[in-house]
């Protein structure tokens, strides 16, 4: 009896596997502005990065 | 012992710095003349079609900036764009009078003094 259930379960597996691509494209949000609280938190690291790499930030 | 994330930031700062630490004069000249400018997204852009040399120099800068942004963003658990835009808050503040800059909502503008040009989220 248990073997039967197991066999049926295995036979149903192909229905669970989906190899087609999702129809919604993967969203990459390049158009969302950073929020102010995130800016506040990152500001020091950003300023340090600029100060440590002056050749990348010519004036 | 330093936190791992802080170590990564120091590594990013050191790794991105190239041996010749002086800024490229072709880029500085283009900034002065307004043919390249800083953008809200954290990168430099071309106001008008650049020469091959200028394009190569600016592309190299942008690639290195992105490498640094990527490393630090990972250490701080934010997206690359979030860190790049935060950096742009500072670069935009440093834009000199007469130089070009670009915000998200428009084309190239010229800074006319020390008026505020940063987006609201820059604080």
Backbone of each chain as nested JSON, in Angstrom:
{
  "chains": [
    {"id": "A", "residues": [
      {"number": 1, "name": "UNK", "atoms": {"N": [0.86, -1.219, 0.0], "CA": [0.0, 0.0, 0.0], "C": [0.883, 1.252, 0.0]}},
      {"number": 2, "name": "UNK", "atoms": {"N": [1.886, 1.237, 0.916], "CA": [2.771, 2.411, 0.986], "C": [3.577, 2.565, -0.295]}},
      {"number": 3, "name": "UNK", "atoms": {"N": [4.006, 1.404, -0.848], "CA": [4.739, 1.479, -2.12], "C": [3.881, 2.12, -3.182]}},
      {"number": 4, "name": "UNK", "atoms": {"N": [2.611, 1.777, -3.184], "CA": [1.662, 2.302, -4.166], "C": [1.595, 3.831, -4.057]}},
      {"number": 5, "name": "UNK", "atoms": {"N": [1.439, 4.298, -2.829], "CA": [1.348, 5.754, -2.601], "C": [2.614, 6.429, -3.077]}},
      {"number": 6, "name": "UNK", "atoms": {"N": [3.736, 5.782, -2.743], "CA": [5.031, 6.354, -3.133], "C": [5.136, 6.427, -4.655]}},
      {"number": 7, "name": "UNK", "atoms": {"N": [4.738, 5.341, -5.314], "CA": [4.812, 5.325, -6.773], "C": [3.953, 6.404, -7.396]}},
      {"number": 8, "name": "UNK", "atoms": {"N": [2.769, 6.549, -6.854], "CA": [1.86, 7.567, -7.395], "C": [2.468, 8.956, -7.189]}},
      {"number": 9, "name": "UNK", "atoms": {"N": [3.045, 9.141, -6.02], "CA": [3.658, 10.441, -5.733], "C": [4.783, 10.732, -6.721]}},
      {"number": 10, "name": "UNK", "atoms": {"N": [5.61, 9.725, -6.959], "CA": [6.718, 9.912, -7.896], "C": [6.194, 10.202, -9.295]}},
      {"number": 11, "name": "UNK", "atoms": {"N": [5.118, 9.518, -9.675], "CA": [4.568, 9.735, -11.013], "C": [3.982, 11.127, -11.15]}},
      {"number": 12, "name": "UNK", "atoms": {"N": [3.592, 11.718, -10.043], "CA": [3.006, 13.062, -10.1], "C": [4.082, 14.157, -10.11]}},
      {"number": 13, "name": "UNK", "atoms": {"N": [5.312, 13.77, -9.83], "CA": [6.374, 14.768, -9.736], "C": [6.546, 15.635, -10.997]}},
      {"number": 14, "name": "UNK", "atoms": {"N": [6.52, 15.063, -12.21], "CA": [6.735, 15.903, -13.402], "C": [5.814, 17.1, -13.436]}},
      {"number": 15, "name": "UNK", "atoms": {"N": [4.633, 16.988, -12.859], "CA": [3.726, 18.131, -12.82], "C": [4.224, 19.249, -11.932]}},
      {"number": 16, "name": "UNK", "atoms": {"N": [5.124, 18.902, -10.975], "CA": [5.615, 19.92, -10.05], "C": [6.8, 20.681, -10.608]}},
      {"number": 17, "name": "UNK", "atoms": {"N": [7.453, 20.079, -11.61], "CA": [8.667, 20.701, -12.109], "C": [8.305, 21.646, -13.245]}},
      {"number": 18, "name": "UNK", "atoms": {"N": [8.717, 22.889, -13.116], "CA": [8.406, 23.88, -14.142], "C": [9.716, 24.362, -14.755]}},
      {"number": 19, "name": "UNK", "atoms": {"N": [9.972, 23.979, -16.008], "CA": [11.224, 24.415, -16.625], "C": [11.031, 25.601, -17.555]}},
      {"number": 20, "name": "UNK", "atoms": {"N": [9.834, 26.165, -17.602], "CA": [9.644, 27.312, -18.485], "C": [10.022, 28.582, -17.729]}},
      {"number": 21, "name": "UNK", "atoms": {"N": [10.405, 29.596, -18.464], "CA": [10.803, 30.861, -17.839], "C": [9.569, 31.56, -17.304]}},
      {"number": 22, "name": "UNK", "atoms": {"N": [9.719, 32.3, -16.222], "CA": [8.579, 33.072, -15.695], "C": [8.151, 34.113, -16.724]}},
      {"number": 23, "name": "UNK", "atoms": {"N": [6.85, 34.442, -16.815], "CA": [6.454, 35.368, -17.861], "C": [6.684, 36.818, -17.493]}},
      {"number": 24, "name": "UNK", "atoms": {"N": [6.894, 37.087, -16.204], "CA": [7.272, 38.455, -15.824], "C": [8.776, 38.599, -15.911]}},
      {"number": 25, "name": "UNK", "atoms": {"N": [9.269, 39.661, -16.556], "CA": [10.732, 39.845, -16.587], "C": [11.265, 40.145, -15.187]}},
      {"number": 26, "name": "UNK", "atoms": {"N": [12.512, 39.775, -14.978], "CA": [13.136, 40.047, -13.684], "C": [13.295, 41.553, -13.554]}},
      {"number": 27, "name": "UNK", "atoms": {"N": [12.815, 42.11, -12.47], "CA": [12.86, 43.563, -12.341], "C": [14.144, 44.025, -11.699]}},
      {"number": 28, "name": "UNK", "atoms": {"N": [14.821, 44.901, -12.383], "CA": [15.997, 45.52, -11.79], "C": [15.655, 46.984, -11.63]}},
      {"number": 29, "name": "UNK", "atoms": {"N": [15.551, 47.454, -10.39], "CA": [15.06, 48.81, -10.17], "C": [16.164, 49.839, -10.239]}},
      {"number": 30, "name": "UNK", "atoms": {"N": [16.46, 50.311, -11.434], "CA": [17.466, 51.348, -11.565], "C": [16.834, 52.713, -11.42]}},
      {"number": 31, "name": "UNK", "atoms": {"N": [15.516, 52.768, -11.348], "CA": [14.867, 54.063, -11.372], "C": [14.273, 54.462, -10.046]}},
      {"number": 32, "name": "UNK", "atoms": {"N": [14.651, 53.765, -8.983], "CA": [14.135, 54.111, -7.662], "C": [15.167, 54.964, -6.951]}},
      {"number": 33, "name": "UNK", "atoms": {"N": [14.738, 56.109, -6.429], "CA": [15.669, 56.964, -5.713], "C": [16.007, 56.376, -4.351]}},
      {"number": 34, "name": "UNK", "atoms": {"N": [17.212, 56.635, -3.924], "CA": [17.613, 56.229, -2.581], "C": [16.835, 57.077, -1.574]}},
      {"number": 35, "name": "UNK", "atoms": {"N": [16.543, 56.513, -0.421], "CA": [15.787, 57.256, 0.595], "C": [16.751, 58.015, 1.49]}},
      {"number": 36, "name": "UNK", "atoms": {"N": [16.257, 59.118, 2.049], "CA": [17.131, 59.992, 2.819], "C": [17.773, 59.286, 4.004]}},
      {"number": 37, "name": "UNK", "atoms": {"N": [17.028, 58.42, 4.689], "CA": [17.64, 57.775, 5.862], "C": [18.776, 56.839, 5.454]}},
      {"number": 38, "name": "UNK", "atoms": {"N": [18.702, 56.311, 4.237], "CA": [19.788, 55.472, 3.748], "C": [21.002, 56.352, 3.423]}},
      {"number": 39, "name": "UNK", "atoms": {"N": [20.743, 57.501, 2.832], "CA": [21.824, 58.434, 2.524], "C": [22.557, 58.83, 3.796]}},
      {"number": 40, "name": "UNK", "atoms": {"N": [21.798, 59.16, 4.824], "CA": [22.406, 59.569, 6.096], "C": [23.328, 58.474, 6.621]}},
      {"number": 41, "name": "UNK", "atoms": {"N": [22.85, 57.235, 6.527], "CA": [23.619, 56.115, 7.053], "C": [24.878, 55.851, 6.242]}},
      {"number": 42, "name": "UNK", "atoms": {"N": [24.827, 56.108, 4.941], "CA": [25.947, 55.776, 4.048], "C": [26.885, 56.952, 3.792]}},
      {"number": 43, "name": "UNK", "atoms": {"N": [26.473, 58.138, 4.242], "CA": [27.208, 59.34, 3.828], "C": [28.69, 59.293, 4.19]}},
      {"number": 44, "name": "UNK", "atoms": {"N": [28.977, 58.833, 5.393], "CA": [30.383, 58.814, 5.8], "C": [31.206, 57.877, 4.913]}},
      {"number": 45, "name": "UNK", "atoms": {"N": [30.668, 56.694, 4.644], "CA": [31.386, 55.755, 3.775], "C": [31.589, 56.355, 2.382]}},
      {"number": 46, "name": "UNK", "atoms": {"N": [30.559, 57.071, 1.908], "CA": [30.676, 57.679, 0.582], "C": [31.769, 58.748, 0.577]}},
      {"number": 47, "name": "UNK", "atoms": {"N": [31.766, 59.589, 1.608], "CA": [32.776, 60.637, 1.675], "C": [34.174, 60.05, 1.845]}},
      {"number": 48, "name": "UNK", "atoms": {"N": [34.288, 58.974, 2.608], "CA": [35.586, 58.312, 2.756], "C": [36.051, 57.754, 1.419]}},
      {"number": 49, "name": "UNK", "atoms": {"N": [35.121, 57.144, 0.687], "CA": [35.475, 56.569, -0.611], "C": [36.007, 57.652, -1.552]}},
      {"number": 50, "name": "UNK", "atoms": {"N": [35.346, 58.795, -1.549], "CA": [35.8, 59.904, -2.39], "C": [37.183, 60.376, -1.954]}},
      {"number": 51, "name": "UNK", "atoms": {"N": [37.349, 60.557, -0.647], "CA": [38.621, 61.069, -0.13], "C": [39.767, 60.095, -0.402]}},
      {"number": 52, "name": "UNK", "atoms": {"N": [39.475, 58.798, -0.366], "CA": [40.522, 57.799, -0.558], "C": [40.828, 57.517, -2.018]}},
      {"number": 53, "name": "UNK", "atoms": {"N": [40.013, 58.003, -2.928], "CA": [40.199, 57.745, -4.347], "C": [40.096, 59.043, -5.144]}},
      {"number": 54, "name": "UNK", "atoms": {"N": [40.945, 60.019, -4.866], "CA": [40.798, 61.337, -5.498], "C": [40.895, 61.299, -7.02]}},
      {"number": 55, "name": "UNK", "atoms": {"N": [41.644, 60.327, -7.553], "CA": [41.778, 60.269, -9.014], "C": [40.471, 59.838, -9.677]}},
      {"number": 56, "name": "UNK", "atoms": {"N": [39.561, 59.293, -8.911], "CA": [38.261, 58.916, -9.47], "C": [37.259, 60.069, -9.393]}},
      {"number": 57, "name": "UNK", "atoms": {"N": [37.615, 61.12, -8.667], "CA": [36.702, 62.254, -8.498], "C": [37.435, 63.551, -8.814]}},
      {"number": 58, "name": "UNK", "atoms": {"N": [37.847, 63.718, -10.077], "CA": [38.569, 64.926, -10.45], "C": [37.672, 66.152, -10.379]}},
      {"number": 59, "name": "UNK", "atoms": {"N": [38.298, 67.265, -10.22], "CA": [37.553, 68.516, -10.143], "C": [38.156, 69.553, -11.094]}}
    ]},
    {"id": "B", "residues": [
      {"number": 1, "name": "UNK", "atoms": {"N": [39.964, 43.48, 16.776], "CA": [39.864, 43.075, 15.356], "C": [38.746, 43.861, 14.688]}},
      {"number": 2, "name": "UNK", "atoms": {"N": [39.022, 44.427, 13.547], "CA": [38.025, 45.226, 12.831], "C": [36.859, 44.367, 12.371]}},
      {"number": 3, "name": "UNK", "atoms": {"N": [35.674, 45.01, 12.355], "CA": [34.517, 44.304, 11.786], "C": [34.801, 43.952, 10.341]}},
      {"number": 4, "name": "UNK", "atoms": {"N": [34.255, 42.833, 9.89], "CA": [34.481, 42.369, 8.514], "C": [34.019, 43.406, 7.508]}},
      {"number": 5, "name": "UNK", "atoms": {"N": [32.87, 44.034, 7.765], "CA": [32.345, 44.982, 6.784], "C": [33.253, 46.21, 6.699]}},
      {"number": 6, "name": "UNK", "atoms": {"N": [33.797, 46.631, 7.816], "CA": [34.708, 47.773, 7.765], "C": [35.996, 47.421, 7.037]}},
      {"number": 7, "name": "UNK", "atoms": {"N": [36.451, 46.182, 7.24], "CA": [37.643, 45.727, 6.526], "C": [37.41, 45.774, 5.021]}},
      {"number": 8, "name": "UNK", "atoms": {"N": [36.202, 45.371, 4.607], "CA": [35.916, 45.339, 3.18], "C": [35.908, 46.746, 2.612]}},
      {"number": 9, "name": "UNK", "atoms": {"N": [35.453, 47.704, 3.426], "CA": [35.399, 49.073, 2.936], "C": [36.805, 49.633, 2.779]}},
      {"number": 10, "name": "UNK", "atoms": {"N": [37.644, 49.328, 3.742], "CA": [39.029, 49.765, 3.621], "C": [39.661, 49.121, 2.397]}},
      {"number": 11, "name": "UNK", "atoms": {"N": [39.361, 47.845, 2.191], "CA": [39.905, 47.147, 1.029], "C": [39.43, 47.803, -0.26]}},
      {"number": 12, "name": "UNK", "atoms": {"N": [38.157, 48.194, -0.281], "CA": [37.624, 48.845, -1.479], "C": [38.345, 50.158, -1.714]}},
      {"number": 13, "name": "UNK", "atoms": {"N": [38.575, 50.88, -0.664], "CA": [39.241, 52.171, -0.815], "C": [40.641, 51.988, -1.364]}},
      {"number": 14, "name": "UNK", "atoms": {"N": [41.343, 50.972, -0.868], "CA": [42.713, 50.766, -1.316], "C": [42.764, 50.104, -2.685]}},
      {"number": 15, "name": "UNK", "atoms": {"N": [41.853, 49.161, -2.925], "CA": [41.925, 48.385, -4.155], "C": [41.623, 49.227, -5.374]}},
      {"number": 16, "name": "UNK", "atoms": {"N": [40.732, 50.209, -5.208], "CA": [40.324, 50.978, -6.371], "C": [41.369, 52.032, -6.738]}},
      {"number": 17, "name": "UNK", "atoms": {"N": [42.131, 52.475, -5.747], "CA": [43.115, 53.515, -6.031], "C": [44.18, 52.979, -6.968]}},
      {"number": 18, "name": "UNK", "atoms": {"N": [44.403, 53.69, -8.072], "CA": [45.395, 53.23, -9.034], "C": [46.765, 53.769, -8.645]}},
      {"number": 19, "name": "UNK", "atoms": {"N": [47.828, 53.21, -9.198], "CA": [49.183, 53.641, -8.84], "C": [49.394, 55.141, -9.076]}},
      {"number": 20, "name": "UNK", "atoms": {"N": [48.938, 55.651, -10.216], "CA": [49.078, 57.087, -10.467], "C": [47.906, 57.788, -9.802]}},
      {"number": 21, "name": "UNK", "atoms": {"N": [48.16, 58.43, -8.668], "CA": [47.04, 58.959, -7.909], "C": [46.563, 60.307, -8.401]}},
      {"number": 22, "name": "UNK", "atoms": {"N": [47.25, 60.905, -9.38], "CA": [46.804, 62.196, -9.882], "C": [45.63, 61.998, -10.822]}},
      {"number": 23, "name": "UNK", "atoms": {"N": [44.701, 62.976, -10.799], "CA": [43.565, 62.9, -11.705], "C": [44.039, 63.166, -13.131]}},
      {"number": 24, "name": "UNK", "atoms": {"N": [43.363, 62.566, -14.088], "CA": [43.746, 62.7, -15.484], "C": [43.472, 64.122, -15.968]}},
      {"number": 25, "name": "UNK", "atoms": {"N": [44.488, 64.809, -16.5], "CA": [44.28, 66.188, -16.933], "C": [43.257, 66.315, -18.051]}},
      {"number": 26, "name": "UNK", "atoms": {"N": [43.101, 65.296, -18.892], "CA": [42.126, 65.409, -19.977], "C": [40.718, 65.466, -19.388]}},
      {"number": 27, "name": "UNK", "atoms": {"N": [40.513, 64.793, -18.287], "CA": [39.194, 64.797, -17.642], "C": [38.969, 66.12, -16.922]}},
      {"number": 28, "name": "UNK", "atoms": {"N": [40.008, 66.594, -16.225], "CA": [39.864, 67.867, -15.523], "C": [39.573, 68.994, -16.498]}},
      {"number": 29, "name": "UNK", "atoms": {"N": [40.265, 68.962, -17.642], "CA": [40.035, 69.981, -18.657], "C": [38.595, 69.912, -19.186]}},
      {"number": 30, "name": "UNK", "atoms": {"N": [38.119, 68.7, -19.409], "CA": [36.752, 68.539, -19.907], "C": [35.726, 69.003, -18.883]}},
      {"number": 31, "name": "UNK", "atoms": {"N": [36.028, 68.781, -17.588], "CA": [35.128, 69.271, -16.544], "C": [35.059, 70.792, -16.566]}},
      {"number": 32, "name": "UNK", "atoms": {"N": [36.228, 71.419, -16.692], "CA": [36.272, 72.888, -16.716], "C": [35.511, 73.449, -17.899]}},
      {"number": 33, "name": "UNK", "atoms": {"N": [35.628, 72.796, -19.042], "CA": [34.989, 73.322, -20.243], "C": [33.541, 72.884, -20.369]}},
      {"number": 34, "name": "UNK", "atoms": {"N": [33.085, 72.031, -19.465], "CA": [31.678, 71.629, -19.48], "C": [31.342, 70.551, -20.492]}},
      {"number": 35, "name": "UNK", "atoms": {"N": [32.33, 69.809, -20.971], "CA": [32.022, 68.745, -21.937], "C": [31.762, 67.408, -21.25]}},
      {"number": 36, "name": "UNK", "atoms": {"N": [32.194, 67.298, -20.0], "CA": [31.742, 66.177, -19.173], "C": [31.239, 66.747, -17.858]}},
      {"number": 37, "name": "UNK", "atoms": {"N": [30.394, 66.002, -17.177], "CA": [29.866, 66.5, -15.91], "C": [29.44, 65.36, -15.01]}},
      {"number": 38, "name": "UNK", "atoms": {"N": [29.208, 65.694, -13.752], "CA": [28.783, 64.704, -12.773], "C": [27.284, 64.487, -12.866]}},
      {"number": 39, "name": "UNK", "atoms": {"N": [26.878, 63.256, -12.594], "CA": [25.472, 62.885, -12.692], "C": [24.922, 62.43, -11.355]}},
      {"number": 40, "name": "UNK", "atoms": {"N": [23.622, 62.509, -11.234], "CA": [22.94, 62.119, -10.002], "C": [23.135, 60.643, -9.677]}},
      {"number": 41, "name": "UNK", "atoms": {"N": [23.47, 59.829, -10.691], "CA": [23.58, 58.384, -10.461], "C": [24.961, 57.968, -9.965]}},
      {"number": 42, "name": "UNK", "atoms": {"N": [25.854, 58.932, -9.766], "CA": [27.167, 58.612, -9.217], "C": [28.265, 58.445, -10.247]}},
      {"number": 43, "name": "UNK", "atoms": {"N": [27.943, 58.716, -11.511], "CA": [28.926, 58.543, -12.578], "C": [29.111, 59.856, -13.338]}},
      {"number": 44, "name": "UNK", "atoms": {"N": [30.222, 59.926, -14.077], "CA": [30.433, 61.077, -14.943], "C": [29.796, 60.797, -16.289]}},
      {"number": 45, "name": "UNK", "atoms": {"N": [29.271, 61.845, -16.926], "CA": [28.629, 61.669, -18.214], "C": [29.155, 62.67, -19.229]}},
      {"number": 46, "name": "UNK", "atoms": {"N": [28.815, 62.417, -20.488], "CA": [29.283, 63.262, -21.59], "C": [28.202, 64.257, -21.989]}},
      {"number": 47, "name": "UNK", "atoms": {"N": [28.554, 65.529, -21.933], "CA": [27.624, 66.566, -22.351], "C": [27.561, 66.606, -23.87]}},
      {"number": 48, "name": "UNK", "atoms": {"N": [28.719, 66.454, -24.496], "CA": [28.794, 66.37, -25.954], "C": [29.689, 65.19, -26.303]}},
      {"number": 49, "name": "UNK", "atoms": {"N": [29.64, 64.783, -27.557], "CA": [30.379, 63.585, -27.98], "C": [31.873, 63.749, -27.688]}},
      {"number": 50, "name": "UNK", "atoms": {"N": [32.438, 62.828, -26.934], "CA": [33.841, 62.961, -26.519], "C": [34.826, 62.412, -27.54]}},
      {"number": 51, "name": "UNK", "atoms": {"N": [36.063, 62.884, -27.458], "CA": [37.131, 62.273, -28.242], "C": [37.371, 60.864, -27.7]}},
      {"number": 52, "name": "UNK", "atoms": {"N": [38.075, 60.065, -28.469], "CA": [38.375, 58.699, -28.038], "C": [39.117, 58.655, -26.723]}},
      {"number": 53, "name": "UNK", "atoms": {"N": [40.111, 59.551, -26.583], "CA": [40.913, 59.583, -25.359], "C": [40.063, 59.967, -24.155]}},
      {"number": 54, "name": "UNK", "atoms": {"N": [39.226, 60.978, -24.355], "CA": [38.396, 61.438, -23.247], "C": [37.403, 60.355, -22.847]}},
      {"number": 55, "name": "UNK", "atoms": {"N": [36.81, 59.713, -23.839], "CA": [35.845, 58.653, -23.543], "C": [36.523, 57.523, -22.776]}},
      {"number": 56, "name": "UNK", "atoms": {"N": [37.72, 57.163, -23.21], "CA": [38.436, 56.082, -22.518], "C": [38.732, 56.457, -21.074]}},
      {"number": 57, "name": "UNK", "atoms": {"N": [39.129, 57.706, -20.868], "CA": [39.479, 58.149, -19.512], "C": [38.247, 58.168, -18.607]}},
      {"number": 58, "name": "UNK", "atoms": {"N": [37.144, 58.692, -19.12], "CA": [35.93, 58.769, -18.308], "C": [35.353, 57.375, -18.059]}},
      {"number": 59, "name": "UNK", "atoms": {"N": [35.372, 56.539, -19.098], "CA": [34.879, 55.163, -18.922], "C": [35.681, 54.444, -17.842]}},
      {"number": 60, "name": "UNK", "atoms": {"N": [36.988, 54.656, -17.843], "CA": [37.836, 53.989, -16.85], "C": [37.476, 54.451, -15.443]}},
      {"number": 61, "name": "UNK", "atoms": {"N": [37.246, 55.757, -15.301], "CA": [36.847, 56.287, -13.996], "C": [35.534, 55.663, -13.549]}},
      {"number": 62, "name": "UNK", "atoms": {"N": [34.57, 55.642, -14.445], "CA": [33.249, 55.123, -14.079], "C": [33.3, 53.646, -13.709]}},
      {"number": 63, "name": "UNK", "atoms": {"N": [34.119, 52.895, -14.425], "CA": [34.237, 51.468, -14.12], "C": [34.835, 51.278, -12.732]}},
      {"number": 64, "name": "UNK", "atoms": {"N": [35.848, 52.067, -12.399], "CA": [36.464, 51.947, -11.079], "C": [35.517, 52.43, -9.983]}},
      {"number": 65, "name": "UNK", "atoms": {"N": [34.763, 53.474, -10.276], "CA": [33.774, 53.926, -9.288], "C": [32.793, 52.8, -9.006]}},
      {"number": 66, "name": "UNK", "atoms": {"N": [32.3, 52.186, -10.068], "CA": [31.302, 51.134, -9.884], "C": [31.879, 49.966, -9.083]}},
      {"number": 67, "name": "UNK", "atoms": {"N": [33.14, 49.667, -9.32], "CA": [33.77, 48.579, -8.567], "C": [33.783, 48.9, -7.082]}},
      {"number": 68, "name": "UNK", "atoms": {"N": [34.132, 50.129, -6.755], "CA": [34.143, 50.548, -5.357], "C": [32.745, 50.574, -4.777]}},
      {"number": 69, "name": "UNK", "atoms": {"N": [31.804, 51.14, -5.517], "CA": [30.415, 51.19, -5.046], "C": [29.918, 49.774, -4.75]}},
      {"number": 70, "name": "UNK", "atoms": {"N": [30.231, 48.859, -5.65], "CA": [29.742, 47.485, -5.515], "C": [30.274, 46.838, -4.245]}},
      {"number": 71, "name": "UNK", "atoms": {"N": [31.557, 47.046, -3.991], "CA": [32.178, 46.419, -2.836], "C": [31.628, 46.997, -1.528]}},
      {"number": 72, "name": "UNK", "atoms": {"N": [31.503, 48.316, -1.492], "CA": [31.038, 48.952, -0.26], "C": [29.555, 48.675, -0.049]}},
      {"number": 73, "name": "UNK", "atoms": {"N": [28.778, 48.685, -1.116], "CA": [27.346, 48.4, -0.992], "C": [27.128, 47.005, -0.406]}},
      {"number": 74, "name": "UNK", "atoms": {"N": [27.933, 46.056, -0.839], "CA": [27.8, 44.697, -0.309], "C": [28.124, 44.669, 1.176]}},
      {"number": 75, "name": "UNK", "atoms": {"N": [29.169, 45.387, 1.563], "CA": [29.558, 45.414, 2.97], "C": [28.493, 46.091, 3.823]}},
      {"number": 76, "name": "UNK", "atoms": {"N": [27.781, 47.043, 3.244], "CA": [26.788, 47.796, 4.014], "C": [25.36, 47.29, 3.778]}},
      {"number": 77, "name": "UNK", "atoms": {"N": [25.231, 46.228, 2.975], "CA": [23.903, 45.635, 2.743], "C": [22.915, 46.576, 2.082]}},
      {"number": 78, "name": "UNK", "atoms": {"N": [23.397, 47.328, 1.103], "CA": [22.515, 48.17, 0.297], "C": [22.777, 47.836, -1.166]}},
      {"number": 79, "name": "UNK", "atoms": {"N": [21.935, 48.375, -2.043], "CA": [22.174, 48.124, -3.459], "C": [23.305, 49.028, -3.96]}},
      {"number": 80, "name": "UNK", "atoms": {"N": [23.884, 48.626, -5.073], "CA": [24.944, 49.425, -5.683], "C": [24.417, 50.821, -5.994]}},
      {"number": 81, "name": "UNK", "atoms": {"N": [23.187, 50.887, -6.526], "CA": [22.622, 52.189, -6.881], "C": [22.431, 53.078, -5.658]}},
      {"number": 82, "name": "UNK", "atoms": {"N": [22.011, 52.508, -4.54], "CA": [21.824, 53.308, -3.34], "C": [23.143, 53.947, -2.924]}},
      {"number": 83, "name": "UNK", "atoms": {"N": [24.218, 53.18, -2.961], "CA": [25.493, 53.747, -2.574], "C": [25.993, 54.736, -3.62]}},
      {"number": 84, "name": "UNK", "atoms": {"N": [25.764, 54.427, -4.891], "CA": [26.2, 55.334, -5.952], "C": [25.479, 56.675, -5.854]}},
      {"number": 85, "name": "UNK", "atoms": {"N": [24.172, 56.636, -5.581], "CA": [23.416, 57.883, -5.467], "C": [23.833, 58.677, -4.243]}},
      {"number": 86, "name": "UNK", "atoms": {"N": [24.172, 57.979, -3.172], "CA": [24.662, 58.664, -1.975], "C": [25.976, 59.376, -2.279]}},
      {"number": 87, "name": "UNK", "atoms": {"N": [26.858, 58.7, -2.989], "CA": [28.128, 59.322, -3.371], "C": [27.875, 60.542, -4.24]}},
      {"number": 88, "name": "UNK", "atoms": {"N": [26.864, 60.44, -5.119], "CA": [26.554, 61.563, -6.003], "C": [26.122, 62.796, -5.221]}},
      {"number": 89, "name": "UNK", "atoms": {"N": [25.511, 62.606, -4.041], "CA": [25.159, 63.759, -3.214], "C": [26.401, 64.598, -2.949]}},
      {"number": 90, "name": "UNK", "atoms": {"N": [27.517, 63.932, -2.68], "CA": [28.757, 64.663, -2.405], "C": [29.398, 65.209, -3.669]}},
      {"number": 91, "name": "UNK", "atoms": {"N": [29.417, 64.427, -4.733], "CA": [30.057, 64.914, -5.957], "C": [29.285, 66.091, -6.537]}},
      {"number": 92, "name": "UNK", "atoms": {"N": [27.953, 66.046, -6.44], "CA": [27.163, 67.168, -6.947], "C": [27.428, 68.433, -6.138]}},
      {"number": 93, "name": "UNK", "atoms": {"N": [27.572, 68.266, -4.815], "CA": [27.876, 69.442, -3.989], "C": [29.206, 70.064, -4.387]}},
      {"number": 94, "name": "UNK", "atoms": {"N": [30.126, 69.253, -4.929], "CA": [31.456, 69.742, -5.292], "C": [31.526, 70.313, -6.695]}},
      {"number": 95, "name": "UNK", "atoms": {"N": [30.429, 70.23, -7.443], "CA": [30.436, 70.765, -8.81], "C": [30.715, 72.27, -8.743]}},
      {"number": 96, "name": "UNK", "atoms": {"N": [31.68, 72.719, -9.542], "CA": [32.077, 74.135, -9.476], "C": [31.162, 74.979, -10.347]}},
      {"number": 97, "name": "UNK", "atoms": {"N": [31.129, 76.243, -10.06], "CA": [30.364, 77.182, -10.855], "C": [30.867, 77.137, -12.293]}},
      {"number": 98, "name": "UNK", "atoms": {"N": [29.923, 77.021, -13.249], "CA": [30.308, 76.916, -14.651], "C": [30.411, 75.496, -15.153]}},
      {"number": 99, "name": "UNK", "atoms": {"N": [30.44, 74.534, -14.243], "CA": [30.54, 73.138, -14.677], "C": [29.151, 72.555, -14.89]}},
      {"number": 100, "name": "UNK", "atoms": {"N": [29.113, 71.494, -15.679], "CA": [27.851, 70.85, -16.028], "C": [27.515, 69.74, -15.048]}},
      {"number": 101, "name": "UNK", "atoms": {"N": [26.229, 69.509, -14.858], "CA": [25.78, 68.403, -14.025], "C": [24.424, 67.951, -14.534]}},
      {"number": 102, "name": "UNK", "atoms": {"N": [24.065, 66.739, -14.172], "CA": [22.783, 66.207, -14.641], "C": [22.041, 65.533, -13.483]}},
      {"number": 103, "name": "UNK", "atoms": {"N": [20.773, 65.914, -13.336], "CA": [19.915, 65.269, -12.345], "C": [19.006, 64.28, -13.054]}},
      {"number": 104, "name": "UNK", "atoms": {"N": [18.238, 63.54, -12.273], "CA": [17.426, 62.479, -12.87], "C": [16.354, 63.041, -13.792]}},
      {"number": 105, "name": "UNK", "atoms": {"N": [15.827, 64.2, -13.422], "CA": [14.636, 64.676, -14.111], "C": [14.915, 65.552, -15.318]}},
      {"number": 106, "name": "UNK", "atoms": {"N": [16.169, 65.738, -15.68], "CA": [16.404, 66.673, -16.768], "C": [17.673, 66.43, -17.529]}},
      {"number": 107, "name": "UNK", "atoms": {"N": [17.959, 67.361, -18.407], "CA": [19.189, 67.266, -19.18], "C": [20.328, 67.941, -18.453]}},
      {"number": 108, "name": "UNK", "atoms": {"N": [21.357, 68.249, -19.206], "CA": [22.533, 68.867, -18.613], "C": [22.237, 70.306, -18.207]}},
      {"number": 109, "name": "UNK", "atoms": {"N": [22.666, 70.647, -17.006], "CA": [22.529, 72.012, -16.53], "C": [23.912, 72.53, -16.197]}},
      {"number": 110, "name": "UNK", "atoms": {"N": [24.024, 73.85, -16.033], "CA": [25.284, 74.438, -15.615], "C": [25.086, 75.068, -14.252]}},
      {"number": 111, "name": "UNK", "atoms": {"N": [26.011, 74.778, -13.363], "CA": [25.917, 75.414, -12.039], "C": [26.33, 76.861, -12.174]}},
      {"number": 112, "name": "UNK", "atoms": {"N": [25.577, 77.751, -11.513], "CA": [25.799, 79.175, -11.716], "C": [26.38, 79.89, -10.524]}},
      {"number": 113, "name": "UNK", "atoms": {"N": [26.726, 79.162, -9.504], "CA": [27.262, 79.79, -8.304], "C": [27.375, 78.694, -7.276]}},
      {"number": 114, "name": "UNK", "atoms": {"N": [26.864, 78.95, -6.087], "CA": [26.861, 77.89, -5.085], "C": [25.443, 77.508, -4.701]}},
      {"number": 115, "name": "UNK", "atoms": {"N": [24.532, 77.696, -5.666], "CA": [23.137, 77.338, -5.372], "C": [23.053, 75.826, -5.133]}},
      {"number": 116, "name": "UNK", "atoms": {"N": [22.072, 75.41, -4.37], "CA": [21.919, 73.991, -4.075], "C": [21.453, 73.271, -5.338]}},
      {"number": 117, "name": "UNK", "atoms": {"N": [22.119, 72.164, -5.654], "CA": [21.732, 71.417, -6.858], "C": [21.434, 69.957, -6.534]}},
      {"number": 118, "name": "UNK", "atoms": {"N": [21.515, 69.6, -5.257], "CA": [21.337, 68.189, -4.916], "C": [19.866, 67.834, -4.736]}},
      {"number": 119, "name": "UNK", "atoms": {"N": [19.511, 66.585, -5.059], "CA": [18.131, 66.11, -4.839], "C": [17.762, 66.188, -3.362]}},
      {"number": 120, "name": "UNK", "atoms": {"N": [16.452, 66.189, -3.078], "CA": [15.97, 66.325, -1.7], "C": [16.498, 65.228, -0.778]}},
      {"number": 121, "name": "UNK", "atoms": {"N": [16.642, 64.013, -1.294], "CA": [17.052, 62.905, -0.425], "C": [18.491, 63.05, 0.052]}},
      {"number": 122, "name": "UNK", "atoms": {"N": [19.24, 63.996, -0.557], "CA": [20.598, 64.203, -0.112], "C": [20.658, 64.937, 1.221]}},
      {"number": 123, "name": "UNK", "atoms": {"N": [19.534, 65.567, 1.585], "CA": [19.514, 66.243, 2.873], "C": [20.238, 67.576, 2.862]}}
    ]}
  ]
}
